[in-house]
Amino acid sequence: MKQEIEALNTSLSNRSHWHSQWQLALANFDAALPLPPQLLKEDADGAYLQVIQPLLQQGLRQLETGLQTISVQHSKLPFDAQSIPALLFANLIRQVGSMVSRTVVLELNVAHLRGYVSGNTTDELLRSYVQHLQQPHNLLAFLQEYNVLACQLVAIVEQWVSYSLEFLRHLCTDWQALQRVFAPAGDPGALTEITTKPANTFQRGQMVLFLTFASGWQLVYKPESLAVDVHFQHVLTWLNEHGQQPPLRPLTLLDRGTYGWSEFVIASPCQSESEVTRLYQRQGSYLALLYVLGAINIQTNNLILAGEHAMLVDAGMLFQPQIDNPDVLRHPTRQAFNQSVLGTGLLSDDLSPDYCDYFITGFANTCGLLASEEFLETILPRFAHDEIRFAVRPTRTYIRLLAECFHPNHLRSIQQRDRYLDRLRVAARERPYLVQIVAAEQAYLRSGNIPLFTTSPEGRSLTTSQGESIANFFVESGLNVVRQRLRQLNAEHIARQIEIIRAAFTGIAMTARPVMTPMLSLQPARISPTRERLLRAACAIGERLCSLAWYMDDTASWLGMTAVMKGEAVKWALQPVGKDLYTGTAGIAFFLAYLGQITGEMRYTALSRSALNTVLIERERQKKLPQPDAIGAFNGLGSLIYFFTHLGCLWNDLALLQEAQKIVACLPDSIAQDEKLDILSGSAGCIMSLLALYAVTPSTATLATAIQCGEHLLARARPMKQGAGWTTFAGKLPLTGFAHGAAGIAYSLLALTEVSGQARFRDAALSALEYERGLFSPEEQNWPDLREVSDSGNLPTEQEFTYGHMWCYGASGIGLARLASLAYLDDAQIREEIGAALKTTIAKGFGHNHSLCHGDLGNLETLLVATQRLDERQYDQSFEQFTAMLLESVETGKWITGVPLGGETPGLMNGLAGIGYALLRLAEPEMVPSVLLLAPPVHSRRSPGDI
């Protein structure tokens, strides 16, 4: 045994403390001593713990020694000294079990291959390997190989002993005060249960403890100052004294400077409808409080709903200071998002849209009370020196890193682990402020703790748990941020926040009912449409976009309804829009630029230019990202080429055309990686964007890049039973339609043939048309939507198909593509398909919503182009009738967008900008090009196919 311990000493050179602790643990280990119940478990968790039983036993001995001292110092203990070690031990095994398990499993597999263990099942093999490691020389060999793990386990056990004893001393010292403050009615009894939350260990093993006593009474112990929580209760009391309705219940607290005690709040449902309405008013009041007091990303489990009362149980994330983050500071809507009610994180999916008005009432009333000089001058300063936490990165990032630190690959040497932790430096390339704290983050993680940083509301320095201070880490203190917010808390500001709250509740409703359903009830028009009425309707949308815009210096952007993934489900939420043409800033600026040009109203042009500046900034930021962007005409790089081309032409701005050409130079690698292939996000759309640029400024590079897109499409074509298709959605059959399917791809290849003169692209287009024609249903006079059809080789029966009637999928978009293709391919079959598509669009394409992508105004574009391209006038009347009906519908000001429930969103293809653009094009069809056909700017037209 002596030689084995000396071998361990050598392997842990320069770490005398750690190896001496293992030396003591192995020398003093007594297998006959009784074990806590967690070590007696028969499952894998118990087996992993038995591997390090000597160290755990030593930790228990040290705890018991400390307990004896506490027992001498306090005559009456609020716990049973015999059972308390087992209660505390549960917190230790939660940490060490996961640290050991992966390495044990790896070495078990190695031992099995070498014949060191035996057994017929996994459990038998594991038990055999544990017995193998319980031999001292085998355990020492294990520790020698994984010396970082050996050191880490000693540190965790020591932290547990120290923190457990610290907590018990505080409990004993404060016991009388705790009974007086929290349980004056009777004796709580002895402590019977201690629990923690996962990922709750922040420094030196300290964690929030949830305590249960024999009487059922519960209490929370926090190893940090509760000064900010105490002062938050002062705010609640002040509000109640100044007319807060319904009143807000303060939380009972006992602050001890470096630690404190809090009442345990139990979540419980409301018992009546009146309680529910009061609860929503209180939640609205809490949103006002947390918004005004500078809270960001408050976890919803920190606001507990106890009957009709909302209770904030952790105020440590108030007064969040402003950091020098260019991604936020230089982007108007990211800044707006963080500095609006959305930034609090309280507008969650758990809220019911049915109680939105009650919520807003509570919000507005509390904002009104807080917007007082008394609050600003007498209440707010109390927080100035309190300690608050600041999350430099999301906690989940640290949890993931900490878990991976205990992968066997990182436990053999400190150098290996530190190389892994150096990935913390990667994000610092984009966020330079992180450079200052990486070393501190690594130190926390090396000790097995989640990094914790603090500051004070009035300060601009960031502090680590070791007391190290990083001066001027923040550009603005949290207290100054809150003061500025209070000074701007007027009726207009509150009204804008209420708009955001309503939009957030709309997003919750949209998530609950995500299926698009027809929402328009079109009535026969009373009068014919005129250019003036169409322009007024377009300007009304322009004005709304002006009011929805968020400005910062010479930039502007918008918040919009965005579908985001939450696990495997889709959630609709109000988010900063992207930079693209489809729903982003570029699409909105595209409409405003044309609106300003047609109407001569400079405010629209000025807003478009500000939005353009945001797109340019985002483009520079995107260049630094490692992942390639999409290349389509509506999403990604192609959309920016199209956007810069049109605005460059519209404003006679050579610099914007040069921006488009710079993107062309970046495209080759992205084209090679394109998996989308379609008009919206892939090579087909990129072709159309490049041809628009080529029409304005012809260049060999632009045409060559368009040809590369065409070659990519040819390479990715799939021979089908009839013709060829393209897999644009993984796991699905090649689709029909304009946005993602054969119609759009064929249209782009025909346009490329016209400019390049290369017949192979025409041949591929003909194959695409053949594939789509093979799926045409004479009964439906339409082409099926195949998005839900898996690529199994078995097509459903025709009765099982679904059929779309929109630009993106179905008759309208296919008809539009065929109409535009007449310039390149005019035969009886195409004209027959156009007739079928128009017939179906007229019969089924109206009464849905106002949007371009999958709404009535997008379908009206097909009728408009039919009146322009077809000699026969049979569609003129339908076009005039639907134009008149849709104009009267939008003149009501109730714009129904293309998101669920028709909720307000600003984007081009599914929102307000697209509605406005369609109206503008109807007013001036010869001056406003067809964005749905990706036509080039009007004065640059080089082809008879341009509409």
N, C-alpha and C positions, 0 to 999 in steps of 0.2 A: 504493500500500500504506500509506503514512504517513497519508493521509486516512482510510482505512478503519479503521486502528487508533485514530485519534482519535475516530471515531464510536463505536467500542466503549467507549472511555474515558468518553464522555458517558453512554452507556446504563448503565454500571456505576458511576455516581457514588456516592461514600461507600463504595465497596468497592475502594479503591485496590490492596489486596493481590491480590484476585482478578483484577482486570483487568490488572494488571501481569504476572501469570503467563501469561495468555493472550497478552499482548503479546509476551513473551519466546518463548513457544511458537511463535507464528506467524512471528516474525522469524527464529528459528533453525531452523525446520523444514527438513529436508533429505530430499527424496523419494528420494534415491539410497541412503540408508542401508538396510542389511538389516533386515527386520522379524522379530519373533518369529513362530513358526509359527501362533499363534492369529489373527494379522492376515492371514495368507495364505489362510485358509479361503475357499472359494468360496461358502459358504452365507450366509444372511441374517445370522447372528451376526457373521461376519467383515466383512460390509458395514457393519453398524452401527458397528463399532469403527473402520473406516477413516474415518468421518466425523470422529472426534475424534483422528485419528492424530497431529497435531502435539503435543497435550497428552500423549498416551501416550509419544511419543518423548522429550519433555522429561523425563517421569518416569523413563524408562529411563536417560537421561543422568545424572540426579541419583543414581540408584541405583549406576550404574557409578562415578561419582566417589567415593561413599561406600565402595564396594568397594575402590578403590585405597588408601584410607586404612587399611581393615582389613587389606589384604594387607601393607602396610608394618609394621603393629603385630604381626602374627602370621606367623612364618616358615613354619608349616605349616598349611594350610587344610583343614578336613574337607569341602571341596566344590571343584568345579571353577569357578574364577572366570569362565570364559567361558560356561558353561552355566547357572549359578545364576540370572541374571536371567530367563531364559525359564521356569525352574521357579517363580519367585516371581510372574512376570507372570500366570500362570494365576489366581491369587487376585484379582488386580486386575480382570481382564476379567469374572470372575464377577459382580462388583458393577456395573461401569459399563455392561456390555452391556444389562442390564435397565433401567437408568436412561435410556438414550438411545432404546431401540427404539420405544416408543410414540409419542414425539414425531416421530421420523423417519418412521414410517408415516403419521402424520397429515399431515405436511408433504409427503410423497410424493404423497398423494392430492390435496392442494391444487395442487401443481406439475403434476400430470397434467392436472387440469382447466384449468389456465392454459396448458398446452402447453409447459412448461419441460422436460419429459422425454419420452422416446419408448421404445417397446418393445411387443412382442406378448404377453409373459408377465410375471408378477409379478416374476420374477428379473431380467428385462431392464429393467423399469421401475425396480427398486431399484438396479441397477448404474448406470443412467443418472442417477438422482437423487444417488447417492453422488458420481459424477463432477461433477455440478452443485455439490454442497457443497464439493468439493475446491478449487473456485475461491475464493480468499481473501475476495473481497467478498461472495460468497453465504454462506460460513460465518459471516462477521461479521454479516450480516443475521439469520441463524438465531440467533446468540448474543445479539444485541440483543433479539430478540423473547422469547427464553427465557433471560433473564438469570439467573434462579434456578438453572436447570440449569447454566449456565456456571460460576456460583460453586460449585455443589455438586460438579461434576466436578473442579475444582481442589482442593477440600478432600479428596476421596476419593483423588486421586492423591498428594497430599502425605502423607496418613495412611499410604498404602501404602508410600511411600518410607521414611518415618520408622520404621514398624514392621518393615519388612523388614530394614533396617540394624540396628535394635535386636536383632532375633532373631539375625542373623548374628554380631553382636558377642558375644552370650551364648553362642552355639554354640562360637565359637572360644575364648572365655575358659574355658569349662567342659569343653572337649573331653577333657582328660586325666581329669578327675573322672568324666565320663560313661562313658568306657571302663572305668574302675576299678569303678564301681558297677553298670553295666548289661551290659557286655560284656567281662568279665575274660578270657574264653577266647580271644579273637582280635581281629584288626583288623576293624572293621565296614566299612571302605572308605569311599568318598566318598558324599556325599548325592546321591541320584539322583531322588527324587520328594518333592513336598510337596503334601499335600491338606488340605482343610478340610471342615467340615460346613456345609450350607446354613444361612443365618440365624444365623451364628456370630459376627458382628461386633458387639462390645459397646461399646467405647470407643476413640476415636482410631484406629479401624481395626484394633484388636487382636483376635486370634482364636486359637483353639486350632489348632495345626498338627500334622499327622500325617506323620512323616518316615520315609522308607525309604532305606536305604543299599545300596551295591553288593553287599554280602554277603547281602542279604535281611533284615538286622537292622532292626527298626522301633522308633521312639521317639515319644513325645508331648511337645510343648512347650506349656506353659500360661502365659499372661501374667498370672498372679495368684499370690498366696501359696498354698502348699500346706500351711500349718500344720495346718489342720483335717483334711486327708487324712493327714498324718503321725500326728496324734494318733489318728485312727481306726485306723491300723495298730497303734498301741500297745494299743488295746482288743482287737483280734484276738489279739495276742500274749498279753495278760493272760488272755483267755478260754481260749486253748489251754493256758496254764500252770495253769489252775484246773479242768481236766477237760472242756473243750469236746470233744464227740464228734458227728460226725467233726470233726477240726480244720479251722480256716478258714485258707486261705493268704493271708498279707499281700501287698500290692502293693508293688513296689519303687519308691521315690521319691527324688528329690533336690530339696529345697526351697531356693530362693535368696532367700527373703524377699519380693521383689516379682514373682517368676516362679519357675517350677520345671519339672522333667522327670519324666515318668512312664513306666513300662514300657508297652508296647503289648500289650494283651490281645486275643488272637484267639479269637473264638467257635468252638467245636468241639463235635461231638456226643459223647455217652457211648458207650463201646464194649461195655458189658455191662449186664445187669439190675442187678447189684450197684452199679455206678457210678450208675445212674439213681436208685436208692433213696437212696444217699448224697448225690446232688445235691439231691434234694427235702428231705432233712434239713437240708442247708446253706442252702437257700433259706428254709426255715422259721426257721433261726437268723438269717439276714439280716433277715427280717421282724421278728423280736424286737428285733434291734439297732436297726434304723431306726425302729421304732415307739417304743422307749424313748428313743432319742436325738432325738426330735422332728422326724423327716423328714416332709414333706408333699409329695405329688405328685412323687415321684421318678420320672423317666422310666425306663421299663424298659430302654432302651438304655444306661443308666448302670450297670446290673447285668448284666455280661456272663457268660454261661455258657460256661466253658472246660472241656470234658469234665465231670468230676464236681465241678468247683469253680465256685462263684459268686464273682464279683469286682466289688466296687463301685469304679468308676473315677473317680467324682466325688462327694466328700463335702461339697460346698459348700452343699447344701440341708439340712443337719442343723440342729438347734437353732432351728427356726422359731419366732419370737416370736408373741405373740397381739396381733392388731390390733383396734382398736375398730370392729368391723363388726357393726352391730345385726342384720343378717340371720342371722348365725351366733350371736352372743352371746345373743340373745333366743329362739333356737329350739333346743329340747332335742336333737332328732335331727341337726340340721345340726352342732351343737356336738359331739354324740356321734360323728358320722361323721368329722369332722376329727380328733378326739382318739382315734379307735380305729385298729385296724390298717388299716381301709379307707382312711384318710387318707393312708397312705404311697404308695398307687398301685401297690403291688407285686402285688396279687392280680388278675393279668391273665388274659385269655382263653387265654394260651399254656400255662397250667398244666393238667395232666391230673388229673381227679377220681380216677383210679385210684391216685394216690399221696398222697391227702389225709392219710392216717394218718401217713406218714413225715414229711410237711411239718409236721404238728402236733407230732410228737415233737421235731423240731428246734426248733420255736418254744418249746415248754414247757421243754425242757432249758436253752436259752439264757436264757430269762426267769428261770429259777431261779438261774442263775449271776449274772445282772446284779442281782438283788434282794439285794445284799449291802452291808453298811456299808462294806466296803473299796472297792468300786467307787464308791460315792457320795462317799466322803470323799477318796480318793487319786487315782482315775483321772479322774473327771468334771471336777475343777477345772482340769486341763491345757488344756481347751478354752476357758477363760473369755475370753481375749483374741484368739482366732482370728478371722479375717475370714470371714464367711459371706454368701451372697447371699440376697436376699429379693425374690421376684417379687410386685410390687404388683398387676400384672395378668398374665394369661396371655401368654406370649411370642408366641403366634399372633396376639393382638390387635395387638401392635407390628409384627409382620411384615406384616400386612394394611395397617396405616396407613402403614408405610414404603414399601411397594410403591405405594400410591395417591398418596403424595407426588410420585411421578414421572409422574403423569398430566399431560398437556400443560396442562390447565386450571389446574394448581397451580404451573406453572413460569414464568409470565410476570411475576409480581410476588410479593414476599415477603408482601404483604398477603393475596393469594389463598391462598397456602400456609398462612399462619397461621390464616386463617379455617377452613380445612379441619382443621387440627390442634386447633382449639378444640372439636371434638367430643369430645375427651378430657374436657371439663368436664361432659358430659352425665351420665355415671355418677356424678359427684360429688354429684348431687342426692339419690341414695339412699345413697351412701357418702361422707359428708362428709370422711373422712380423706384422700380423694384430692385435695382442694383444695390441700393443702400440697405436692403433688409434681407437679402438672400442668406448671408452668413448667419444671421440670427434665426432665420427659418430652419436652416440646416441644423443648428444647435438644438433647437426644440425637438426636431424630428429624431435626431440621434438619441435623445433622452427618452424617446417613446411617447412624447407629448404633442398635442396639437399646438401649433404656434399661436401665441396670444400677444396682441399689441394693444397698448392703451394710450390715451391722451386725455386732455381735459377740454371742456367746452371752450374755454378762453385761449387755449394754447394752440400752437402750430407745430409742436414737436411730437414725435412718436416715441414711445417708451417700450422697451422689452421687459420681460418679467425679471431679468437680472438688474434692472434699473438703468440700463444704457439708454441714452436719449439721442435721437437723431433730430437735430435742430432744423427748423423750417421745412419739415417734410411736407407740410400742407401749404397750399397757396392761400387758403382762407380758413380761419378757425370756425368750428361749428357754431359758436355763439354769434359770430358775425353773420353767418349764413342765416341763422334764425332771426336775428334782428332785421336783416334786409327783408326777409319774408313777412315779418309782422308789419313792417312799414308799407309794404305793397298790398296788404290784405284789405283792399277796398271792395266795393260791390262788384266792380268789373272783374277783378281777379277771382273773387269767390264764384262768380257766375261761370267763368271759364273752367274752373275746377269742377263745378257741378256738371258742365257739359261732358267732361272727361269721365266723371262717375257714371253718368247715364250711358255713355258709350261702353264702359266696362261692363255694366249690367246687361247691355245689349249683347256683348260678346258671350256672356254667361248663357243667355237665352239661345244664342246661335249655336253654342256648343251642345246644348240640350236638344236642339232641333236642327241638325246640320243639313238635312235634305232640302234641296231647292224645290220649291213648289210655285206654281203660277200665282202671281200676286196682283197682276194688272187687270182691271175691269175696263176695257176700252169701249167707249160709247161713240156712236156716230157723231162726227164733228158738225158743229153748227156753222162754222165759217171756214173758208179755205186758208191754208197757211200762206204767210207772206214772208219776204226776206226780213222785214223789220221785226216781226214777231219772233222769228227764229233767232235773230241776233239778240233780242231782248232776253229770250230764254237762255241763250248761251252765256250772256253777260251775268244773269242771275247766278248761274253756277260759278262763273268767274269770281263774283263777289263773295260767294260762300267759301271758295277756296282761299281767297285773301284772308277771310276771317279765321279760317282753320289753320293757316300757316303759322309756323313758329320761326321767329327771326333771331339771328345772332350776327351782329356786325353786317357784313355784306353777303351772308348766306341765309338760306331759308329751306325748310322742309316740312313734312307733315307726319302726323300719327295716323295710322290706318288699321282697319281690321285685317288681321293676319292669321292664317291657319298655321299653328305650331304643333309639333308632336309632343304629347305628354305620355310617355311610355309608348303604347301601341295605339293610343287614341289621338284624335285630332281635337285640338282646343282652339277656339277663336278668341283672340285677345287684341286689345289696342296696343300697337307696337310702333316704333319708328319705322317708316317705310324704307325699303331698300333704294338702290340707285337706278334700277332697271326701268325699262319702258312699260312693262306689264302692269305692275302695281306701284312702282317706285317713283322717286323724285323726278327722274327723266321724263316719264310719261306725263306727269302733271305739268311739268315745265313745257313740254311739247305742245300741249293744248293751250296754255297761257301765252306762249309765243305767237301762235297763229291767231289767238283771240286779240292780242294787242295789235298785231299787224293788220287784221281785217277791220277792227273798230277804231284804230288810232288812239285807243286809251293807253296811255303810257304806264299806268300803274300795273296793268297786266304784264307788260313787257318788263318792267322793273322787277316784278316778283319772279318772272321766268328767269331773268338774269341772276337773281340771288339764288334761285334753286339750281341753276347751272353751276354756280360756284360750289355748291354742296356736292354736286355730282363730280366735279373736277377734284375736289379734296378726297372724296371717297375712292375715286379712280387711283389716285396716288397711294392711298392706304392699301388698296387691293393689290397693287403691284408687289407689295412687301410680303404678302401672304404666300405660304408654300403651295397650297392647293390650287389647281387650275380653276378658272371661272368657266361657267357655261359659255357657249358661243352663239346662242340663238338670236333671232331677231327681236324677241320680246324679253328674254331673260339672258343676261350675260353680256359678253363683249360685243356681239353683233348688234344688240339693242343700243349700245353706246355709239357705235359707228353710225347707225341710222339716225340717232338723236343729234349727234354733232353735225352730220351732213345736212340735215334739214335746218337746224338753227344757223349753221354757217352760211347757208344759202339765203335764208330768210333775212338775216341781218348783214349780209355781205361781209362776213367775218372770216377772213382767211385762217386765223389762228385756230378756229374750231374745225375747219377742214383738215388742218394739220394734225389736230388731236385725233381725228378719225384715222388718218394715215399712220400715226404712231401705233394705234391699236392693231392695224393691219400687219405691221411688222412683228407684232407679238403673237400672231395667230397660229403659225404653223404647228408648234408643239401642242397647242390646245386642240387643234383640229384632229391631230393624230390620236388624241385621247378621248375624243367625243364619243359618248355612248348614247346620247339622246337622239341625235340624227334629225330630228323633226324641225318644223318651222319655229315653234315656240322657243326651244332651248338648244337646238342642234345645228348641224351643218346645212340643212335645207334653209333655215332662217338666215344663217350667216351668208349664204349665197345672195339672198335678196338684199341684205344690208350692204354687202360689197358692191352689188350692181347699182344700188342707189348712189353710192359714193362714186363709182365709175362713171355714172351718167353726168355727174357734176365735174369731176376732175379725173379724166381718164388717165390711168397709169398702168404700166406693165405689171407692177407688183400687186396692185389691187386685183387685176384680172387673173393673174397667176394664183393668187390666194383663193379666189372664187373657184377656179378650176381644181385646186387641191381639195376644196370641200366637195366638189362634184365627184372627184376620184374616190374620196373617202366613202361617199354614198354608194358608188358602184361596188366598192370592195365589200361593203356591209349588206348589200342586197341579198335577200333570201329567195331562192327559187321556190315558188309555190305551185300548187296544182294548176293554177292559171296565173301567168305572169309572175311578178316578183313583189315582195313586200319588205318592210324594214321593222325590226323589233325595236320599238321606241320605249316600251315599258317592259322591264325584265320579267320573264315568265309568262308574258301574254302573247297572243297571236299578233302579227302585224296588223295595225289598225287602219281603219278608213278615216276619212275626214281631213279637214284643213290643218288644224293645229298640231296634231300628233301623227297624222296618217298619210295614206297614199296620195290623196288629192293635193295636199300642200307640197309634198316632196316632188310629185310630178310637175306641178306648176313651177317650182324653183329650177328643176332640171331643164324644162322647156325654155325658161328665161335665160338660163346659162348657155343653152345651145344657140340661141339667137345672137348672143354677144360673142361667144367664143368660136362659133362656126364648127364645133366638134359634134359630129352626128352620134357618137356613142352615148352622149347625155340624152339625146332625143330617144334613142332606143330604150334606155333605162326608164325614161318617162312613160313611154308606151307600155312597157311591162308593168309599171305601177298602175296605169289606167286599166290594163287588162285584169289585174288582180282585183281592183276595186269593183269593176263591172261584174266580175264573177259572183260578187256578193250582193248585187242589187236585188231588191225584192219588188217584183211588179205589183204585188198586192198592196204593199206599203208605199210604193213609189219613193223608196228611200234606201239608204245604205245602213247596215247595222252598226251599232256602237259595240265594239268588241273589247272594251276595257275590262269587263268582268269575265272574259273567256280565257281560260288558261291555255298555255301552249302545249296541250296534251296530244294534239293531232286529231282530236275529235270535235268537230263543230257541233253546236247545239242545233236542234231543228229550227226551222224558220219561225215557228210559233214561240220559241223560247228567246229569240233575239229581242233586244231593246233597240229603239231607234231615236236618235237625236234630231233636233230641228234647228240647230244653232250654227253660228260661225265655226265654233271649235269642233263640234261633232255633228254629223248628219247633213241633211239636204241643203241647208242654207250655205254653209261653208263650201261644200262640194260644188254647188251651183256657182258660187262666186269664183272659185278656182277655174271652173270650166269656162265661165264667161271671159276671164282674163286670158285664158289660154287660147281663145279664138284667134288672137293675133299670131300665134305660132302654129296652131293646129285646128283647122276649120273643116269639119266634115259632118256628115249627117248624124253619125253616132254621138258626137259631142253635143250637137244641137238638140238631139233627142233627150240626152241626159240633162241638159239645161232646162228643157221644158218640164221634165219630171221634177227636178229640184225646185223650180219656181212654183209649180202647182202645189207641192207639199209645203213649201215655205208660206205661201199665201193661206193655205188651209190650216196649218198647225204652228206657224212660227211666231204668232203674236198673242199677247195676253200673259206674258211671263214676267219680265222685268225690263228696266230701261237700258241695261248694260250693253256694251259692244261684244264682249266675248261670247256670252251665252244668254243674250237678251234681245229684246225687240229692235233696238236701234242697230244692232249688228246685223239682224236679218233685213232691216230696211235698206242697209247698204247693198245687199244683193239685188233688191228691186231697183235701187237707184242705178247700179251698174247695168242692169238689164235694159233700162230705158236709154242708157247711153250707147250700148254696144249692139243692140238688136234693132234691125230695121222695122220689124213689126211693132205696132203700138199697143198690143193687147195688154201690156203690163202697166201702162201709164196710169190708168184709172186706179188700180190697186195701190200703186205707189202713192198717188195723191191722197187716197182715202186713209191709208195707214200713216202717212206723214201728218195729216190733219189731226187724226185721233191721238197720235203720240205727242204731238205738240200741245194739244189741250191737256193731256195727262201731265206733262212736265210743267206746264204753266201753273199748275196748282201749288208748285213748290214741294210736293211730296215725291222726291226722287227715289225710285226703287232701284237699288243697286243690285249687282250680281253676287252678293254674298248672302248666306242664309238670313231669312227674315227681311231681306232688303235693307239691312242696316247701313248707316252712313259710313262711307269710306272714300278716300279721295282719288284712288288710282285711275289709270287710263282704261284698262281693259275690263275691270269689274266695278268701277266706281264713278264718281262725279265727273272727273276729267273726261272720261270717255263719253259720257252723256253730253257734256258740253261740246266736245269735239264733233260728235255726230250732228248736233244741231247746227254748228258752224259750217260743216260741210254741206248740209242741206241748204243753208242760206247761200253759200258760195261754192258750188260744186266744181267750178272751173279754177278756183284759186286754192282750194284746200284739198290736198291729195288724199287718196284712200289709204289710211294707215292699215286697214285690214288686209289690203293687197300689198302692203309695203312698197307703195309707189314712191318714186324719187320726187324731189322737189319739182314744182310745176314748171318752172322756166328751164329746167335741165332736160326735159323729156327727149329721149333719143330713139324711142321704140314705139310703134303703134300699139303695143300691148299695154303701155302705161295708162292707167286710169286716174 
